Amino acid sequence: MSVELKFEIRPGDLSGVEADLGVVLAFKEQGPAGPVGAAVAARLSEIMRGDRFEGRSGAHLLWHAPAAESFSCRRYLVVGLGRREEFTLERYRRYLGDALVSADRVGAERVALTLPDDSVGPIAPRDAALALAEGAILGTYRYDKYRSEPRSGRRHLRQITVATGQAPAADVKAGIDLGRITSDATNFARDLVNEPAGTLTPEVMAGIVRDSCRDSGLSVRVFEPDEMRRMGMGGIIGVGQGSENPPRMIQIEYTPDSKPSRRVALVGKGLTFDSGGLSIKTSEGMETMKCDMAGSAAVFATLRALPKVAPRVQVMGLMGMAENMPSGRAIRPGDVLKIMNGKTVEVRNTDAEGRLVLADVLSYASTFKDLQETVDLATLTGAVVVALGPMAAGVTGNDRAFVDELVRAAGRAGEAVWPMPLYGEYAEHIRSDIADLKNTGIRYGGAITAALFLKEFVRRGLRWAHMDIAGPAFGDKEYSYIKRGGTGFGVRTLIRYLQDASA
């Protein structure tokens, strides 16, 4: 486990900060930006011209400062930001994550950074500090639990000193503190998703939740299989019956100290492993299926962070945990399952199992009459990846204003979320000849028909949004602070959404 990364706030510019490495921002074909200091800026501008460094997006220039020149940092890393008009906080997160991995590779324990200021763009100091902390902590994450030797990421880096210029120290501290909370929560979700499915079963997850939430102010309830059968949860019981590891439903509740402004449920799909069941996947298709619980990991990590964030919202987290395996007990194509709300589903494909689990969990959430909003997160369909690619989630729901709230929260969080339609006409494709519904539709529009299926289990009057995170939940390549493996996608969006809901 990495030593905790320490942040120090220092008013003024970079020139008075001693460090192993100073990280300086530079726009394309311009000199260093931010509170760097005149002497440092002039010398680095000279080095940039000599090396023909133009400041292209994501480009790096490392300069070893001669001892005779008496600069406070031993080395400086200039990070290209591209054109000034294209600068965003999300770019800053990404480039900073790359820069700090480079800093670690050269053995820097202490790094000095500049906070983006008015010379970079009209950015509130709190937002800039939040992005800085997220870029640093998310960018240096590595999952090395099962490695004999840690990879590059953060073997050396211990402290970051932030030159804040004229920014109010209280705003900068508030941003860094929140960034640490959101990043730690995201990395916690990453750890859960990266854990091998052979060790993280539904029962083990329930134990982790109980242990993690003890003395946190969160209440936890775990539903065992017998209780779920009595409740009529035929979906989650059916999906899990082929496995030797029986399913669980986990309920976590956060209650604010003051009267809540809203009552919200966060629902997560939690397939700890998805073989496809009797409609079995290919071996290649199963390689990353330990990630099929990424929705529940995001919900758990978000709830775990709420006592620190303290939004004025009452939040119930619901995690539908199961393992989808083939055996003599497994559900078959053609079987009919009865969901908790009384509707019946013909199973046409046992690999469309996530919606069966969510059907029961959404039905359970719908029994709470004072609940106003619910959001479900699920690695649900390959169709959404075809539509939006591997880096974006699709979101749809029964209330466009609510969907727009989530999209705005995601934008501020730096997570790519795009609104998807919910064409009611497509519902005919999930009607069954022998039951109320079937769990698959036609080949085309699969993300929409899956969402329409879920909508059948949301009570009328409950604002609901469905976020299909099948693309960004698990990465097969690195995009700066977004690492290979579990990404923790959705955690930062949910925290921003709940903060906004406090207003």
Secondary structure, DSSP 4 states (H G I P E B T S, - for coil): -PPPPEEEEE-B-GGG--EEEEEEEE-TTS-EESS--HHHHHHHHHHHHHTT----TT-EEEEEPPGGG--SEEEEEEEE---GGG--HHHHHHHHHHHHHHHHHTT-SEEEEE---TTT-S--HHHHHHHHHHHHHHHT----TT-SSPPTTSSS--EEEEE-BTS-HHHHHHHHHHHHHHHHHHHHHHHHHHS-TTT--HHHHHHHHHHHHTTTT-EEEEE-HHHHHHTT-HHHHHHHTTSSS--EEEEEEE--SS--SEEEEEEEEEEEEE--TTSPPPHHHHTTGGGGGHHHHHHHHHHHHHHHH--SEEEEEEEEEEEE--STTS--TT-EEE-TTS-EEE-S-TT--HHHHHHHHHHHHTT-TT--EEEEEE---SHHHHHH-TT-EEEEES-HHHHHHHHHHHHHHT--EEE----GGGGGGGB-SSSSEES---STTHHHHHHHHHHTTS-TT-EEEEEE-TTTTEESS-BTTB-SEE--TTHHHHHHHHHHHT-
